[in-house]
Amino acid sequence: MATVLKTKGDPLWKRADDPGYRIGWRSKAKFEKGHLEGEMTYGEAEAKARELAAKEPDKTFYPELVITEEAGEH
């Protein structure tokens, strides 16, 4: 039995109405990273990332594709 990784959206195209994205973040000065809970479209995630970057200049925010693990056969 192997683990299969599935994306919630298309990883090659980033259209504004593509679902399956969340907000990822990285600290600019420290070795910290993470993501915010909640799923949204790419356009919503991009706008929210810009808004958060303006409020917290010590972090980098970006739209991140949600990837899930599923059990499958190889």
N, C-alpha and C positions, 0 to 999 in steps of 0.2 A: 504494500500500500504506500502510495506516495502523496505528498502534499502538492496541490495544484493552486497556483496563485491566480486569482481572477481580479480584473479591474472593473470598477463600477462605471467607467466611461471609456472613451476611445483615447489611448495614450498618444496617438499620432496627430490628432486634430484637436485644437483648442478653440471651439466655437463658443460664443457667449451663452448659448442655450443648452450646452452639453451638461448632463447631470453627473453626479458622482465625485464632487470635489469638496474639500475642506480647507481650512486655513492652516498652513504650516508656518513655523517660526524658528529662527535661530538668533542667538545672542551674538552681537558683533564683537564683544570683548571677552566673553567667557565661553567655555565649552558646554553650552546648553542648547538643547533643541527640543521641539515638541510640536504638538498640533492642538487646535481647538476642536471641541466636539461639535457635531452638527454637520449635516450634508447639505450642499447647495449646488447651484449651477456654476460653471466656470466664470461667467460674467459677474455673478453675485460675489463669488469668492475673490475675484480680482479687485472689485470695488471695495470690499470690506478690508482686504489686505492693504490697500492704499490708505484707507481711513485709519487703520491701526498703526501703520508706519508713521503717520503724521503725529499721532498721540504718543508713541513710544519710540523715539529716535535711536535708542540703544539696541533695538532688535530689527531683524529683517523678516518681513511677512510675505508669503507667497501662496498662490493657489496650489494645492497638492491633491493629486489623484488618489482616491481611496482604493486600497488593494486589500482583498480579503483572502484568507486561506481556506481551502476546502479539501476534504479527503477525496482522493481519486485513485484510479489505477493507472499505472504507467506502462 
